[in-house]
Amino acid sequence: MSTMPYPTPQQVFQMQFESVRRDEFVGVMLALFLGCFGIHHFYLNRVGLGILYCCFCWTGIPAILGVIECFFMPGRVRIYNAVQAAGIAAGLGIVLPGYMGYPTWGGPDPAGLVWTGSDHSYPQSMAVSGLTHPDRLNSATPLITCANCHQTNLPAARFCSGCGLRLN
């Protein structure tokens, strides 16, 4: 029996995120100095644009575009990192504390459909089914309990948010 404890989901998230995150400074330098070959696009896994820049590198147009794009690279790298973080967090089933580096902003939510609270029984995927924040529900509305995992679900839910089985 090992004395090492199992890593928490947050620790696993940090390890996986550090392996895929990109640095803004590196992105700017790649766009500035190797932008004519599209290396900055390969750096952000935009392979199609990278190949296009490589095909036309002899014209000089990608070099001009690379110099222009070096000003946009910090934002593109932040978006890339946010997408990677969201994918890793979704795979681990954890909620990110903020959206795109803004700790108090829960993301684009004009209708108030996404809830980013700490209660994991109501995942962010509720926005897909069009349900509202749990506090906005009528208190007389009964919740449905899954027969398999005993997870409480919203009345309009068709599938359990815990195990994914169809609710009756």
Order of alpha helices (4+ residues) and beta strands (2+ residues): alpha-alpha-alpha-alpha-alpha-alpha-alpha-beta-beta
